[in-house]
Amino acid sequence: MEVVEKVINSPVEKLKAPDFAFELSQEAAQKNYLILSKHNFNLDEALKSQKGTPLEYGSEFRRVEVLENLFGRHPNWGRMERLLRKGSDWPMDELDTKSRHRDLHDAITFGNHKGATKKQDLLRKLCEKDVVHGYALPLPLAKMTKIPNALMAPMNIMSQNTIDEHGRIVEKDRLTHDQSYKFSSDTSVNSRIDKALLFPCMFGSCIKRLANWAVAARRKFPQARIYSSKIDFKSAYRRLHLNHKTALQTCTQLPEDELALMSLRLTFGGAPGPFEWGVISETVCDLANAILHDNDWDPKRLRADARGLVPERKSIGEDIPIAQAKVQVVEVPVDPRGLVDVYIDDLIALTVDVGDNVERMEGAPLLAVEAIARPKHREEPLPREEMEARNKLEAEAAAEEIKTILGWRFDFHRFLISLPENKFIAWSKDIKNLIARGETHAKELEKNIGRFTHLGVLMPFVHHFLSRLRELLDRSKNRRSIKINQDCKDDLDLMLFFLAMAHDGIDLNYIAYLKPSHIYRSDSCPKGLGGYNHHGKAWRFLLPPNLLYRASNNLLEHLASIITPWIDIIDGELGNGDCSLSMTDSSTSEGWTRKTNFKEADFDDPEEAAVRREVARVHAKHFLSLGIKEYSQWFPGRYNIVSDALSRDDDRNDDELTQILKSCAPSQVPENLEIRPLPSEIVSWLTSLLQRLPVKEQLREKHKRTRLGRGTDGLNGVDPLESAMMSFSTSSAEANETSYSEPSPWLCVKDDFRDRMSTPWLRAQSEIPFHLWHRPSENTTGRILLGTKMASSADFYRASSELSKMTTRTQSNRKRSQLECSVKSPSAKRLRPNEQSANSL
């Protein structure tokens, strides 16, 4: 804390005025062009001559030599130092001179998008704001072809909601640069970016990390309140200078004024923006955590100047009970002083109401921002605001049990996350209008799909039903409008259901990585389906002759996996707050449970695809309406003996089959195994579905019963699951040394049938990269790595970087089986732990 205090108390630096003119006028543009010409149009040299002015790289921040005392040992310091000394230099492929000239001429002729040209006054107002703040350099449009390496992109205006200082929702217009637009070269700035060289984006898992910390904290302190605070970076992207090479390729124009604008700061529309700003914001977030957890910090004595603008805390009444947390499958270290995480330009803090924790939580993020930002001088040469968004402190920075975070209303008292009222009303209205009109266009579809993707962050079922809408979007891009077919209307109608569920509120536990409370296994064959749960409730349904050979076995497998938990729902034994794990030996069926890119075109039989779609809708509505969390897992068929026999052995009655299973596969059989008839409600539904499908002769095959208890050829030796349990319970020496989480103690210790049933899944979850559920502080006390190594910031960024490289690597056309995503088998190469699938979570 001595270093932080020394940095904050360092003298306020006064910058001098730049030589360039920052007015939206032809006079200023001509002056700037003349200055460039004196430097032989070498922008690098021109900017170097502006040292000590707002045009100097890193001028929004304290001097590099000062910040090195704070961040010199941070894993991001190398990148951060380069950004502050040289600006944001985007890694991109070069464009040859001839192509660049053609693209520049095309861009000048094209102008801006209609969203901007239809609002000329607003466009000029927004551009003027950028210019007077020194974010963009005005130049004569007619002379842009004389500036070496210059490229232009069209502008647009995007409307979005924000909040004012009183917390009221207001509309905001944002100027955007369409740096994905392609001209004659058929390339754009964004298409030429090598994203593999960019800083890994960590913010994608921010909500999951917050949810997992909150659940772990509530379990550790069940009667303590959890408070949240949030602060924004003001004009975050505009704080980071562009390197001269990048600035030349981010020009825009105001044709009506015959002006070109060269961006000198990060643009809204450049693909590297979130990555580059993340170097700053993630590092500031780590500093906030270090301050928060420092025992030597006295928040009353050392506080940011803006701390006095934070209102008093807001609490929920004592009459409202505090909701409790479920058991997690990962062990999240909890320091009750709290956690700070970041999503691009939002610093979000949580804490447990113990001692002075709330005061610390409100102060640490502000102190971290003040430590990195160059203080505002009373005589700034260009208009400039403080780096923290002071206009939002009154509305967002106070400690509250209910806080709007990243577009969601978090209630940490009742443990609910809900879609705010204004979004629910507006989004529902737009969907209903789409359905009623029966036609749409690309921009409207893109906007709505973006909203649905937002829903999918907390409701994974949503992704199941976006593929047809995305396909419709692809087909609409070169048309004025496009008809909405019935399948897409049905998907839109289902989105209304998802919106209503999101508005009512989703259990915060639902977002965390929970330990399954209910385990199900299922299987099928062409003549039957069967399954059971960990309590011993089993079922089987032997298809009558009129239903045979209508559905593929993949569809039957999927139906079986849906039916098994449905039985418990009907019996009232699976409901709100429960966590279901459905296990199947069909990789296709398991994939359908979580598949996000399903298209009817992937199937030869559109009728079967329609049935599968209906099955998915029914299943999603069951689980979401009851608040049930779902996992799915593939596992080898040789460990699915019970379900296999339930679906195949039509020559044995229930009692006979039960005794044979207990004798031949005791480790897979629950103590109270009982085969019951399938509920009539499900029989009726299943029969109706299958009757919609025609009989297919190619599906006809000779029925094969199991060999259980059928003499010397039957299974009378060692239960295959027994040996599997031994291999699953081996020490961590078998695990790759780069694993990022260690198995929870109950994974291999408890002799519990439910845990033994779920062992393949549990083993896979123990290898999920920890950055998906935990943000470490250097002061973290809990171990989350195998062996004795502690999680550190370096591990955090390394884990994400390796995962990013893995996901951007060229993929094989071979479909990966779930074997490669879960358990080790003799025939499959074991992947590195950070290559394990986390889709089931």
Secondary structure, DSSP 8 states (H G I E B T S, - for coil): -HHHHHHHTS--------SS--SSSHHHHHHHHHHHHHTTT-HHHHHHTTTTSTTSTTTTB--HHHHHHHHTTSTTHHHHHHHHHH-B---B----HHHHHHHHHHHHHH-S-HHHHTTHHHHHHHHHHHHHTTSEEEEEGGGGGGSTT--B--EEEEEEEEE-TTS-EEEEEEEEE-TT---TTS--TGGGB-GGGS----GGGHHHHHHHHHHHHHHHSTTS-EEEEEEEBTTGGGGSBB-HHHHTT-EEEEGGGTEEEEE-B--TT-TTHHHHHHHHHHHHHHHHHHHHT-TT--TTTS--GGGGGS---B---TTS-------BSS-----TT-EEEEETTEEEEEEESSTTHHHHHHHHHHHHHHHHB----TT-SS----SB-GGGIIIIIS-BSEEEETTEEEETTTTEEE--HHHHHHHHHHHHHHHHH-EE-HHHHHHHHHHHHHHHTT-GGGGGG-HHHHHHHHHHTTSS-EE--HHHHHHHHHHHHHHHHHHH-EEGGGGS-B--SEEEEEEEETTEEEEEETTSEEEEEE--GGGTTSS-HHHHHHHHHHHHHHHHHHTT-S-TT-EEEEEES-HHHHHHHH-SS--GGG-S-HHHHHHHHHHHHHHHHHHHHHT-EEEEEE--GGG-HHHHHHHH-TTS-HHHHHHHHHHH-GGGS-TT-EEE---HHHHHHHHHHHHTS---GGG--------TTSGGGS--S--HHHHHHHHHT--GGGS-TT-SS---GGGTS---HHHHHTHHHHHHHTTS-GGGT----TT--S--SSTT----HHHHHHHHHHHHHHHHS---SS---GGGGS---TTS----GGGS--TT-
